[in-house]
Structure formats: structure tokens, C-alpha cells
Amino acid sequence: MKKIVSLISLLVLAVASLVLAGCGSSNDNINKSVAISFANSSASWQRNGNTLKSLLEAEGFSVDLRFADTTDQQIDDIDKLLDQKPGCIVIGPIDSGVLADVLKKAKDNKTPVIAYDRNVLNTDAVSYLACYDSNAVGVAMGKYIENALNLKSGAGPFNIEIFGGADTDPNALLFYTEAMKILKPYMDKGQLVCRSGETSFEKVFTKDWEPKNAQVRMERIYKQYYAGGASLDAIVSPNDGIAQGILEVLEQNGYAGHPVISGQDADPKALKSIAEGKQTFTIAKDPDKLAAKAVRMIKAVVEGTEPTLNDETSDNGVMKVPAYLCVPQIIDKTNIDQFMK
């Protein structure tokens, strides 16, 4: 009888060992290599990429992070990264509309693709998007100007000029579109007047998000439409760099007024400008929050589970990309003290 019990015990131990070994081998089979290809167009991209890399490495992932200065370089980087057969590739595109061909390799390799901060357009190879809610950013810009000028009460007319972001960034079009949904009806009523007449995205976009390009345009608009003494009451600016460039032009031309002017990114220079009463407000998008959400998304994808999502409407021209969209925050003179160091 003792022999039978011993044999049964040995069998139980053997089965348990096999089960545990099976669990271990399942974990061992997870491909914990992550490829990241980011734009190198600003210090924020560098910071975001390195933050994401550090967070992933702390979770036990190996990370190949590359920054590209041109679209051709980014396409080449992505091609080479995909040759390594990573468990996932994360892309912060320079030009969202030119990656469809190279991402066919990702689909062929069954490599999950996560678009970071900007959607990747015109491809069905994108698995998920981790981003701030760009629609909400545009709404916040439009609503703030609406309230600041008391437009709902019928106030006006006020002069306004519109600036957009890069035409290669789908977020820029979303900011513009949502802000204009709020502001255009007041233009139609005559409460808002755009003296330059430049209101379409094709007219107002800022090439490469470069503040100098916005400054050249603002200089032309100011000298042609406002140098004679007309007031400039509001300016839609898509980010802080462009807002600061516009304000420099106004100061250099001796404009004494303080138009309501938007911004985005909560840059230190912009925060100081808000505290001094120059820039009116900015939209804060905490990069650490986005990076943390992206890490959880990457972990789920690599481990074969479903990531947490809160949006199914992010259209990239071919498909609705499942997304997690973080919520931005307005910073103005009422809460600037919380953000000044």
C-alpha cells in the first residue's frame, strides 16, 4: 500500500513539474524585444523616446530606439527594425502619410504596430494608437476663444487670424478642424473677422511646425492688414512655439495689444509668457502619462492580451484604429501657479 501511495505522489509531483515547466516555457516564448522609430524634429520627441525606452527596460524589455531626421531615414529605419522581427514596433511618424509601403512588411511579419502621439495614415497595418485626444485639444482652443471674447452673447466684431500645424501631421488637421467648428459660425455671423481671409487649412498650415515659418506669415499679415491700426483680438495658434513666434513679430512691430492667443505643450517659455500676461493659454499634454499608457499597451500586445482602450473613432483613411486617448488640460492665468517652478 505504501508503494502505491509513493507512486501516486511521484506521479502528482511529475505532473506538477510538467505544468510549471509549461508555464515557464510559455513566458519564455514571449518576444520581449520592442522597436521604436521616432521623429527627431524636436527635443520633446527625444525626451519621449528615451522615457519610453527607460520604462520598457524597467519592465524587462529590450529596446531598439531610433530617431530619424527625414522621412527617407525613418522608412529605412523601420525597414531595418522589422528585419529584426520585434515583438512590437512603436512609431512616432515624421510624415504620417508615407509609411504605408514599409508597413506592409510589419503585416507580413505579423508584427503589431502602435502609432505614438500621431496616427499613421493610409494603411491597415496599424494595430493601436496611443495619443492625446486631438479633437479635445481643438475643442478646447475654440471654446476658450469663444468664452474669452464672450461670443455667445453676440459680442463683436473681433479680428482673428488662424494658424495651423504641419500638413504632414494628422493631429494638426484635427486641432484646426475642431477649433473651426466652434469659431466658423461666428465668422459667418460677422462677430469674428479674418482680415487676411486665410482660413482654410491649406492656407494656414505651418510647414514642419517651424515657428520661423509662422513668423514669416505673421509678418506679412501684420504689415498688410494691421499696421494701419486695426486691432488683432484673437489668434488660433496650434502650439507654444508658433504662439511665441507670433508674439515676437507683434512686439517687434510695436503692437501694444494682447490678443487672445492659444498654444499647446506647456513649454517653459510659454508658461512664463502666460504668467506675464502675454500668451493667454496653453494646452498641457503630460508626456509621462502618455508614455505610461503606451507601455501598458505594448505589454498587452506582446503578451497576447487586449490593451485598455477608450476610442474606436480614430480614422487613418483606411480603418478606424483602436486607441487610448489621454485627456489634455488647459493652463491659463487662473492656474499657472501650479505649473511654474
C-alpha positions in Angstrom: 0.0 0.0 0.0 2.9 2.4 0.9 4.4 1.7 -2.5 1.2 2.6 -4.3 0.9 5.9 -2.3 4.5 6.7 -3.1 4.0 6.0 -6.8 0.9 8.3 -6.8 2.9 11.0 -5.0 5.6 10.8 -7.6 3.1 11.0 -10.4 1.5 14.1 -8.9 4.9 15.7 -8.5 5.8 14.8 -12.1 2.5 16.3 -13.5 3.0 19.4 -11.3 6.6 19.8 -12.7 5.3 19.5 -16.2 2.6 22.1 -15.7 5.1 24.5 -14.1 7.6 23.9 -16.9 4.9 24.5 -19.4 4.1 27.9 -17.7 7.8 28.8 -17.7 8.2 28.0 -21.4 5.1 30.0 -22.3 6.6 33.1 -20.7 10.0 32.3 -22.2 8.3 32.3 -25.7 7.1 35.9 -25.3 9.1 38.1 -27.7 10.1 41.0 -25.4 12.0 43.0 -27.9 10.5 46.4 -28.9 11.5 48.6 -31.8 10.8 52.3 -31.6 11.1 54.7 -34.6 10.5 58.4 -33.6 10.8 61.7 -35.4 13.8 63.8 -34.4 12.1 67.1 -35.1 12.1 68.5 -31.5 13.6 68.0 -28.1 10.2 66.6 -26.9 10.5 63.6 -29.3 13.9 62.9 -27.9 12.6 63.1 -24.4 9.5 61.0 -25.1 11.5 58.3 -26.9 14.1 58.0 -24.1 11.4 58.0 -21.4 9.5 55.2 -23.2 12.7 53.2 -23.6 13.5 53.5 -19.9 10.1 52.4 -18.8 10.1 49.4 -21.1 13.6 48.3 -20.0 12.4 48.5 -16.4 9.7 46.0 -17.4 12.3 43.6 -18.8 12.0 44.5 -22.5 14.9 45.0 -24.8 14.5 48.2 -26.8 16.0 49.4 -30.1 15.2 53.1 -30.3 16.0 55.1 -33.4 15.4 58.8 -34.2 15.0 59.9 -37.8 15.7 63.4 -39.3 14.0 62.8 -42.6 11.1 60.6 -43.9 13.5 58.6 -46.0 15.7 57.9 -43.0 12.6 56.8 -41.0 11.4 54.5 -43.7 14.9 52.9 -43.8 14.9 52.6 -40.0 11.5 50.9 -39.9 12.5 48.5 -42.6 15.7 47.5 -40.7 13.9 47.3 -37.4 11.3 45.0 -38.9 14.0 42.7 -40.2 14.8 42.0 -36.5 11.3 40.6 -36.0 10.5 42.5 -32.8 7.5 41.7 -30.7 6.1 45.1 -31.4 7.1 48.3 -33.2 6.2 51.8 -32.0 6.2 54.6 -34.5 6.1 58.4 -34.0 6.0 59.5 -37.6 7.7 62.4 -39.2 5.2 62.3 -42.1 2.1 60.2 -41.2 1.2 59.6 -44.8 4.3 58.0 -46.3 4.7 54.8 -44.3 2.1 52.5 -45.8 4.5 50.7 -48.1 7.2 49.8 -45.5 4.5 48.8 -43.0 3.3 46.0 -45.4 6.4 44.2 -44.0 5.0 44.5 -40.5 1.7 43.0 -41.6 3.5 40.2 -43.4 5.7 39.5 -40.3 2.6 39.8 -38.1 4.4 42.4 -36.1 2.0 44.6 -34.1 2.3 48.3 -34.9 1.5 51.0 -32.3 1.2 54.6 -33.6 2.5 57.0 -30.9 1.3 60.6 -30.5 0.2 60.7 -34.2 -1.8 58.3 -36.2 -0.2 56.5 -39.2 -2.3 57.1 -42.3 -3.4 55.1 -45.3 -2.5 51.6 -44.0 -4.3 48.7 -42.4 -1.1 47.6 -40.6 -1.6 49.8 -37.6 -2.8 47.8 -34.5 -3.3 50.6 -32.0 -2.9 54.3 -31.4 -1.6 55.8 -28.1 -2.2 59.6 -28.2 -3.7 62.6 -26.6 -7.2 63.4 -27.7 -6.5 65.8 -30.6 -10.2 66.5 -31.1 -10.4 67.7 -27.5 -7.4 69.9 -28.0 -9.1 71.7 -30.9 -12.4 72.0 -29.0 -10.5 73.5 -26.0 -8.9 76.1 -28.2 -12.1 77.1 -29.9 -14.2 77.1 -26.7 -11.6 79.2 -24.8 -11.6 81.9 -27.5 -15.4 81.8 -27.7 -15.6 82.4 -23.9 -12.8 84.9 -23.7 -14.5 87.1 -26.3 -18.0 86.5 -24.9 -19.1 85.4 -28.4 -22.2 83.6 -27.2 -23.7 86.9 -26.1 -23.3 88.4 -29.5 -20.2 90.4 -28.8 -18.0 91.6 -31.6 -16.9 92.2 -34.2 -13.4 91.0 -33.3 -10.5 90.5 -35.7 -8.9 87.0 -35.7 -6.1 85.2 -37.5 -5.8 81.4 -37.8 -2.5 79.4 -37.7 -2.3 75.6 -38.1 0.4 73.0 -37.6 2.3 70.9 -40.1 0.3 69.5 -43.0 2.2 66.2 -42.6 0.8 65.7 -39.0 -2.8 64.4 -38.9 -3.2 65.9 -35.4 -2.7 69.4 -36.8 -5.7 69.0 -39.0 -7.8 67.7 -36.1 -6.8 70.7 -33.9 -7.7 73.0 -36.8 -11.0 71.3 -37.7 -12.4 71.1 -34.2 -11.5 74.7 -33.3 -13.0 75.9 -36.6 -16.2 74.1 -35.9 -16.7 76.4 -33.0 -15.3 79.6 -34.5 -16.5 79.5 -38.1 -20.2 80.1 -37.2 -19.1 83.4 -35.6 -17.2 84.3 -38.7 -20.3 83.7 -40.8 -22.3 86.0 -38.4 -19.6 88.7 -38.7 -18.7 88.5 -35.0 -15.2 87.3 -36.0 -13.5 88.8 -38.9 -10.4 87.3 -40.5 -8.9 90.4 -42.3 -6.4 88.2 -44.2 -9.1 86.0 -45.5 -6.8 83.0 -44.9 -8.9 80.4 -43.1 -8.6 77.1 -44.9 -6.1 74.6 -43.6 -4.2 74.8 -46.9 -3.7 78.5 -46.3 -2.9 78.4 -42.6 -0.7 75.3 -42.0 2.8 75.9 -40.7 5.4 73.8 -42.6 7.3 71.4 -40.3 5.8 73.0 -37.2 8.6 75.5 -37.6 8.0 78.8 -35.7 10.1 80.7 -38.2 7.7 79.8 -41.0 4.8 81.1 -38.9 6.7 84.3 -38.2 7.2 85.0 -41.9 3.5 84.6 -42.4 2.5 86.7 -39.4 4.9 89.4 -40.5 3.2 89.6 -43.9 -0.3 89.5 -42.5 0.5 92.2 -39.9 2.1 94.6 -42.3 -0.7 94.2 -44.8 -3.8 94.2 -42.6 -2.9 95.5 -39.1 -0.1 98.1 -39.4 -2.6 100.8 -40.0 -4.0 100.5 -36.5 -6.6 97.7 -36.8 -6.8 95.6 -33.6 -5.9 92.0 -33.6 -8.1 90.5 -31.0 -7.5 86.7 -31.2 -5.1 84.2 -32.8 -5.5 80.5 -33.1 -2.0 79.0 -32.6 -1.6 75.2 -32.6 1.4 75.1 -30.2 3.5 77.2 -28.0 6.5 77.5 -30.3 4.3 79.1 -33.0 2.5 81.3 -30.5 5.8 82.6 -29.2 7.0 83.3 -32.7 3.8 85.2 -33.5 4.1 87.3 -30.3 7.7 88.2 -31.2 6.5 89.5 -34.5 3.8 91.6 -32.8 6.3 93.0 -30.3 8.9 93.8 -33.0 6.3 95.7 -34.9 5.3 97.7 -31.9 1.8 96.2 -31.5 0.7 97.2 -28.0 -2.3 95.0 -27.6 -2.6 91.5 -26.1 -4.7 89.3 -28.4 -6.3 86.1 -27.0 -3.8 83.5 -28.3 -3.8 79.8 -27.8 -0.9 77.4 -27.5 -0.1 73.7 -26.8 2.6 71.7 -25.0 3.1 73.8 -21.8 6.6 74.8 -22.8 8.5 76.6 -20.1 8.8 79.8 -22.2 5.1 79.7 -22.8 4.3 79.3 -19.1 6.4 82.3 -18.3 4.6 84.2 -21.1 1.3 83.3 -19.6 2.4 84.4 -16.1 3.4 87.8 -17.7 0.1 88.2 -19.4 1.3 87.8 -23.0 0.3 84.3 -24.2 -3.3 83.6 -23.0 -3.3 79.9 -22.5 -1.7 76.6 -23.4 -2.9 73.0 -23.6 -0.9 70.7 -21.4 -0.3 67.1 -22.5 1.8 65.3 -19.9 4.3 63.2 -21.9 4.9 60.9 -18.9 1.3 60.0 -18.7 1.2 59.1 -22.4 4.4 57.0 -22.1 3.0 55.1 -19.2 -0.2 54.3 -21.1 1.8 53.2 -24.1 3.9 50.9 -22.0 0.8 49.1 -20.7 -0.5 48.9 -24.3 2.9 47.4 -25.5 2.9 44.9 -22.7 -0.6 43.7 -23.5 0.2 43.4 -27.2 3.4 41.4 -26.7 1.8 39.2 -24.1 -1.2 38.5 -26.4 -3.9 40.2 -24.3 -6.2 43.0 -25.1 -4.9 46.5 -24.2 -7.1 49.1 -22.4 -8.8 51.3 -25.0 -11.2 54.2 -24.9 -11.7 55.2 -28.5 -12.7 53.5 -31.7 -13.1 56.6 -34.0 -9.5 57.4 -34.9 -9.7 57.2 -38.7 -6.4 56.8 -40.6 -8.0 56.8 -44.1 -8.2 53.0 -44.4 -9.5 51.9 -41.0 -10.6 53.1 -37.6 -7.6 52.5 -35.4 -8.4 51.3 -31.8 -6.9 53.9 -29.4 -6.3 55.1 -26.0 -6.6 58.8 -25.9 -5.3 60.8 -22.9 -7.2 63.9 -21.8 -5.4 67.3 -22.2 -5.5 70.2 -19.6 -5.9 74.0 -20.1 -3.3 76.2 -18.4 -4.0 79.9 -18.1 -3.6 82.7 -15.6 -6.1 81.1 -13.2 -4.0 78.0 -12.6 -0.5 79.0 -13.9 1.0 79.0 -10.3 0.5 75.2 -10.2 2.9 74.7 -13.1 5.5 77.3 -12.6 8.7 76.0 -11.0 
